[in-house]
Amino acid sequence: MSKQNDRALRIYNEVLGLERLHYGIWLPDDELSTEKLKEAQERYEDYLVENIPDNVASILDVGCGTGILTKKLIGLGYDVEGLSPDITQKNNFIENINATFHHSTFDDFSVADRYDCLIMSESAQYIQMDKIFENAAKSLKKDGYLMICDYFVLPNATGVLSKSGHDFEDFMDHIKNNNFTVIAENDITEQVTKTLDFGKNMIEKVYKAIEIGTEKIREKYPRISKLVLRLFKNKIDKLKRQTQLLDSDGFKLNKTYRFVLLQLKS
Ligand SMILES: C[S@@+](CC[C@H](N)C(=O)[O-])C[C@H]1O[C@@H](n2cnc3c(N)ncnc32)[C@H](O)[C@@H]1O
């Protein structure tokens, strides 16, 4: 899968106007608004930047999305490169950012001893677990850092929410078995899940608008309306299942969202 075009991420970016493709760190009293989501996403990015160790100069932004973090890091004086397998992201990066871009998955990425730090902001979940550590160890300089911020699946997770993300216990085992030391680790699940409440809220508003907008047609043509509903039953059921992915209580029961900073052992 060397070239991808992630439509879900394009919807966030092109339809919702979100420049960032991660959850964000919310404040407890934040209302559910696009403005607050944007602030939460910026706060999350600041958090990642604050946690970059002092001796880091060169960084690879792995799964760089729209390249907004890459740009920020360049502005702060870091020597940064971006990587993504996505063709839209590649075109956007090349057009807007004056830095090296690698059009590849990290799984297939191969350079030796080049970076002081790799940042995987919500991209580790897409990379095969073995390859995260194998290719990070190869591409990092001596004593280099691997920063991962992402969600993981908890033991005993069930249902749709257990389907995406790496298994957390397996991830922690991989750290132990792969020559990395944990420098920092933080569970930020509570701070990120308002993004799901925001998404659910928006979808419910869209459903309501469709219901109101089709009311007259349903009254005028009840039989045809029932037939259409029957024809689209599978699609509607699929949408309902996907809405379960936006259940923040379910997320907290089945997943954990972690910040982890690792260092390659000499
Ligand atoms: C949820 S987005 C996160 C984007 C960005 N890092 C951010 O925090 O906004 C996931 C990113 O990982 C990229 N990606 C998907 N599969 C990948 C892989 N196997 N190797 C590296 N990046 C991958 C996607 O194209 C996208 O850029």
The ligand as a Gaussian input file, in Angstrom:
#p B3LYP/6-31G(d) Opt

LIG

0 1
 C       -5.003000      10.307000      11.865000
 S       -3.845000      10.897000      10.687000
 C       -2.749000      11.834000      11.725000
 C       -2.081000      12.915000      10.940000
 C       -1.140000      13.819000      11.732000
 N       -0.007000      13.109000      12.260000
 C       -1.895000      14.515000      12.819000
 O       -1.613000      14.262000      14.003000
 O       -2.781000      15.330000      12.503000
 C       -2.897000       9.447000      10.285000
 C       -1.729000       9.674000       9.340000
 O       -0.997000       8.456000       9.171000
 C       -0.775000       8.234000       7.790000
 N       -0.563000       6.788000       7.565000
 C       -1.472000       5.826000       7.261000
 N       -0.855000       4.630000       7.145000
 C        0.465000       4.839000       7.378000
 C        1.616000       3.994000       7.390000
 N        1.514000       2.690000       7.180000
 N        2.833000       4.556000       7.619000
 C        2.929000       5.882000       7.885000
 N        1.880000       6.727000       7.902000
 C        0.657000       6.215000       7.649000
 C       -2.015000       8.823000       7.122000
 O       -1.824000       9.052000       5.754000
 C       -2.123000      10.116000       7.934000
 O       -1.213000      11.060000       7.471000

